[in-house]
Amino acid sequence: MIDKSNLQPLLDHLCNTSPLQLDEAQKLVTEVIAYFSETTEDWVLRRHSELKHGEGMSNAQIYARIENELPDSVFVSHTLSQRQIRRIIYG
């Protein structure tokens, strides 16, 4: 987990080395922290929605795709079966 209390040095660095203004740098850092803080369950739910609504995939296709993508995710996750993926999505 990232300590959000001391982000000023990072924000200063971003503002000094890029065209970002302070508010833009803060938004960027907040988004990056949120991305890397996502839980397995949150990722599965987000990915299901993206594939269902964005790509129009069927649930069977989505479960297989999520199962294949999990090992390459940015967080540490144990292997999930398609049944476990369905349970995350539908309870």
N, C-alpha and C positions, 0 to 999 in steps of 0.2 A: 504494500500500500504506500502511496506517495504522501509525504507530509506536506499538506497544503499551507502550513503556517509560515513557511519561509520560501515563498516563490519569488520574492522581489529580485534576487540576483538573476534568476532565469528570465524574468520579465525584462529586466534591464538589458540582458544579453540579447534577447530577441529584438528589442527596440533599437539597439545599437548596431546590430548586424543584418537588419532587414528593414524594409519600408513600413513595417507594422507600427501603428500607434499603440499606446499603452492599453486602451480598451480592446483593440483587436488582438493583442498579444494575450491578454487575460482570457478572452473568449477561446482562443486557440488552445491555451494550456488547459483550461477547464474541459474542453472537448477531448483532449488527449488523455487527461486523467480519467474521465468518465469511460473512455474506450478501454483503457487498460484495467479498469476496476470492475468491469462487467463480470457477473457470475456466469457459470455454465447455464443455469436456468434462464437468466436474462438473455444470454446469447441465443439459446435455442428458440425462445419465444420471438426474439427480433428476427432471427434468420428465417423462421417459419413464415412470419408475416411478409418479409421481403420476397421470398420465393413464391408464396401463394398469390399475393396481390401484385407484385412487380413483374413476375415472370409467368404467372398463371399455371404453375405446376400443380399436379395432383398431390394429395397427401402421401401416397405411396412413393412417389418420386422425391418428395421433400424429405421424408424420413431417411431414405437411402442417401440422399445428398448430405444431409446433416451428419449422419453417421460417418460418412467419408471425410467431411470437413473438420470434424472435431479434433482429430489428432494434430492438425495444422493450425489450430486456433492460438490466439495470443495469450491465453490463460492456461493454467495447468488444469486438465480435466481428466477424470477417469473415463474409461471407455464406456459408452452408453449403447445399449441395444436399441433397435427401432421401437420396441415396446416401451422402454424407459423414456425415449424421446416423446412418444405419444402421450405418456402419463404427464410429462412436464407441460405439454401443450394443453391437454384437455383435463388434467387432474385425475 
